[in-house]
Amino acid sequence: MSLSPAPSIEQVKLLLRSHLLTDAAVSALVGAQVHGAHLQTPDAVNALYPLVVFELITGRTGPTSTYQAIRVDVYAYSRDSSGLAARVYDACAAALQHQLLRRDGISVAGYCVEAERPDDGWNELTRAYYVRGQWTMRVSYRSGQ
C-alpha cells in the first residue's frame, strides 16, 4: 500500500482563498482582497482595505498522512472602523463555519470549525482595525485526485 504525503499547503491556501472569494457576502465587503499571508511593509500601508488575511499556523497529521488538521488564523482588517472589521469577520465566519470546502481544479477538500472566538484591536503597522479568530480545518486530498 502506497501512502500519500500530507495535503499540500499551497493547495490548502488556494482552497481557502477560492472559497472566501466565491462567497457573495465576503466579496461584497472586500472584493478580491483575500490574502494567504500578512502583507509586508510597504505593501500593508498601500493595500486596499477592507481586506482578509488568513494564516496557516500549525498542523497535525497521522501516520498515514491521509488527513491533516490545521490551525488557521483569520484576520479581517478595516481602516474605516472596528465595526466594519467585525462585519468582514462575521461574513468570513458565516462562509467557513461547518462548511465543506471543495473546488474544481483544487486537489484538496476541507471542513472548517471556529476553534476560538475572535479578539479585536488596532494594528499600528497597517494602521487598521482588526478582528482575528482561530479556526481548525481538517483537510485531505480529494478522492480520485
Secondary structure as UniProt FT lines:
FT   HELIX           9..21
FT   HELIX           24..30
FT   TURN            31..32
FT   STRAND          34..35
FT   TURN            41..42
FT   HELIX           43..46
FT   STRAND          51..61
FT   TURN            63..64
FT   STRAND          67..78
FT   HELIX           82..96
FT   STRAND          100..101
FT   TURN            104..105
FT   STRAND          108..123
FT   TURN            124..127
FT   STRAND          128..141
FT   TURN            143..144
//
